[in-house]
């Protein structure tokens, strides 16, 4: 999910606050909104401790041992509520589902700079779900979560039944990221994040959701279930921006190992996705990994698990069959 306020609004407010010296007022308002959001969107699952930090996971669906385990890994600026909005209910009759909050997002603790590496995130999440008896799961990753799913498979290929990569960030890209991500690498990032927390409006949030879903429509009720406020917290913004800014360099390190992957991989990508480009990522990946199969959905955008859920379910079931689960 992208940043939910316009560049003009952010830079203007930063300048105003710098001139007026009212940073304390902004922080007080941000504190109040964060407290309200955390009460409104509490943890849905349980906490598992890894290396002295807490990871938030939700386990639902079939009982352990009666169906394949399916791990769901969300994208940038997200949390596991992205899956509980609709996809989980469509899958829980056929799978034991383990949805996770990635380190530093949702209700999971951050490892600081170390969790900028999707490989650390994969290791931590693997260790977390092992504690609840997950063995040889199917792993689905959306967007940034696709990079984490790939890191998971590179580290644990023998213990992973297969991958489902939905609009996944998998390949190095040319050029930089948006102005907002660049701003967050400067000293203005801290006051800018505070301003967003304190003053982000419903219209700005809706505009951001429209952008990430386009050309499709945002499903009714999505914002209320997803808990946008969890992503607008200052710490969550900081963690997300740090992770996204660092992602390309880590993918450069991971890419040479992709041909070693032999487990079943199903990829889904919309050809109208403007967040993670089809040609830059999935089309290149399938040329590198013989076990990867790509399904392109004409006219579809980035949020396929909401706009084309049956296609996602079909991909999960294909991996299940290919893996012998």
N, C-alpha and C positions, 0 to 999 in steps of 0.2 A: 504494500500500500504506500503511495507516495506521500510526500509532505503536504499537509492540508491547508496551507496558507500561501497567498501569492507572494512572489519576491518583492513586489512593490510595497505591499503591506508590511512585511517583515523589516525591510531596510528603513522604511519611514519611521516605524515605531522604535527601532533601535536608535535612530538619530534623535527622536523626541525624548526618549528616556535618558540618553546621554546628556542632552542639554538641560533637561528638567531635574535631573538627579533624583528620580523617583523609583530607582531600582528596588528599593525595599518594599514599596507598594506593590510592584509587580510580583515580587517573590511571595508576599503575603497572599495575594489573590491566587497565585499558582499553587501555593500550599493548600489553600482551601479547596480548590477544584480537584487537586489530586486526591485529597481525602474523600471527597464526595464520589469520585470515580471508583476508588478502590472499594468503597462500601457498596456501590451499585453493581460492580462486576467482580464478585469475590471468586476465589478459586473454585473450580468445578470438580476437581479430582483430589489426588493425594500428592504428598511430597516424598521424594526419595532423596536421600543424602548421598552425594558423590564428592569425595575429596573435600569434605567440610562445607559444601554448598548444597543448596536445595534445588531439585528439579521438579517441576510440576507436571504430573501426568494424569491423564484420564483413561481409565480402563472400563470398557463397556462391551456389549455384544455377547457372543457365545461364551460359555464357560471354558476355562483353560483346559486344553487337551481335546476339545470337541470340534475345533475348527482351526484353520491356520491363523497365526498371529499376523496382524496388519498394523504397522507403525506409520503414523501420519505426521509429516514434518512440514510446518507452515513456512510461508515466505517472509520477505522483509517487512518490518514494522507490524508484524502480525502476532497472533497467539492461537492457541488451540481452538478458541471459539470460532475461528474461521471454518473449522470442520464441523463443529457441533451445530452450526446453523442449519445444515441440511444433509450433508454427505454421510455423517455418522449414522443417522436414522435409516438411510437407504442400504447400509452395509451390515448392520449389527445382527441381522438374522443369519448371516453366512460367515462371519469372521469374528474373532476376538480382536477388538480394536484398541490400540494404544495410541492416543493422541498426546503430543508433547508440546510444551512451551520450550522453545530454543533458549539456550543460556543468554541471560540479559534481557529477555523479552517476556511479556505476559507476567506470570508469577514465578518464573525461574530466576535464580540468582545469576549474577554475572561473574565471570572469571577475570574481569578487567581486560586489559589489552589482549590477553591470551585468547579470549573467545572471538577475536577478529578472524581467527583461522577456522574455516569450516571443518578442518580435520580434527581440531580439538572438540568442536561441538559434536561431531559424529562419535568420537570416543566417549565423551561424557554421556551422551544420550544412550549409546549402546550399553554402557555400564549401568545406567539407571534402569533400563528395561530388563536387563539380566536379573536384577534384584527381585523382579516380580515374576520370574520364571519364563521370560520370553526366550525362545530358542528358534533359530532359523526362520526369522519372520520375512514376510513380504514388506518392503519399505517403499512408501510413496512420499515424494518430495515435490512441493510446488514452488516454482520461481527460485528464490534464494535457497529454499529448502531442498531443491534439486541438487545443488552443489553439495549440501550436507549429506544427502542420500548417496551421492557418488563417492564422497569421502568414506562413508560408512562401508560401502561395498569394497572399496580399495583396501580397507583395513580388515574387513571380516568377510571376505568373499565366500569362504567355506561355510560360514554360519549365517548366510543370507540367501533366502530362497529366490528372490528376484526383486527387481526395481520397477517402479512406475514413476516416470518423470513427466510432470505436468508443467508445460511452459517453463522448463527448467533452465536456469543459468548454468551452462556447462562449459563454455568456451571463452577464451580471451577475446575482448572486443577492442576496436579502435576508438580513440577519442576519450573524452572525459565524461563525467556524469553531469547532472543538472547543477545549476547555480547553487541550489540549497545545499547539496552535499559539499560543494567547494567552500561555501561560507562556513560550514561546520568544522573545517580544518583551520580556521582563523580564530583570533581572539573574539570576534563578534559572534561566534557560534553559541557561547554560553548565554549572553543576553537574548539572542534571537530565539533560542529554545524556550527560555522563560516567558518571552512574549507570546509565543505560540500556546504554551500551556495556559497562560493567564487569559488570553483574549481570543483564541480560535473560536469562530462563530459556527453556528450550524450550517449556514450557507457555504462557508469555506470548506467544511468537512464534507458536505454533500458534493461539492465540486470536485474534491479530491477523489471521492469514491466513483463519481462519474468517469473521471479520467482513467482510473485503473480498470474499470469494467468495459470501457468503450471498445467497439461499437455496440456492445450489448447494454442492457439496462441493469441498474442495481436492483436486486430482488427486494420486494417490500419487506421491511422489518430487519434487513441485514445489519444496518448500522446499530440498531438497538441490541441485537444479539451479539454482534462482534465485540462490542465494547471499545469503541474508538478511543475513549478516554484513557484506557490502559496504554495505548500507543502514544498519547499526547503527554504523558508524564515526562518530566525533564530527563530523568535517568534513562527511561526507555528510549527516548529520542536520541540521547547521546550514544547509547549502546548500538542502536540500529545504524546511525550515521557512521560510526566507527567501523562497524562490520561491513557495511556496503562499500565504503570508501576503500577498504582493504581487499575486497573480494577478488578483483581481477588478478592481483599479484599471486594470490594463493591458487587460483585456477591455472595460472601459467605453470606453477609447480606441479599441479595434479595432472595436467593434460598428457604429459608423456607416458603416464601409467595407464591411460584409458585402454589401450589395446590388450592389456592383460586381463580385462574383464571378460569372462565367459558365461556368467550367469544370465538368465533371461532378463531382458530389459524391454519394456514397452514405453514408448514416448508418445505424448500427445502435444500438439501445438496448433494454435490458431494462426491462419495466415494473415490476420488483421491485428496481430499482437504488436502493440507499439511500446510495450514495457520491456519485454525480452524478445528480441527479433528471431523469427523462425530460421532465416538463412544464416544468421550469425552463429546460432547455437545448435538447435536440434539437427538441422540438415548436415552440418559439419560433423556432429557427433556420430551419426549413423554411418558416416564414411570411415570412421576410425574404429568402431566396435562392431564386430560381425554379429554378435548376439542381440544387437539393438534393432528394434522394429519401430518405425515412425508412422504415426497416423496424423495426417494434417486435416484440420477441420476448416473448411472454407468459410470465410467471413467471420470467424470467431476471434475474440480478443484474448485477454490474459487470464480471466477467472473461469477457466473451463469447468472446474469442479462445481461451480454454481450454475453456469449457463448451459453446460452440456454434461450433466451428471451421468447420464447413461453411457456416454462414451468413456468416461473415467471408470465406471463400474465394469464395463466390457474389457477395458485394458487390464484392470486388476484381475479379472477372471481369466484372461489369457495368460498372464504371468503365472497364476495359480496352476493352470493346466500344464504349462511348459515346465514348471518346476517339479511337477509330480506331487504337489500338495493336495 
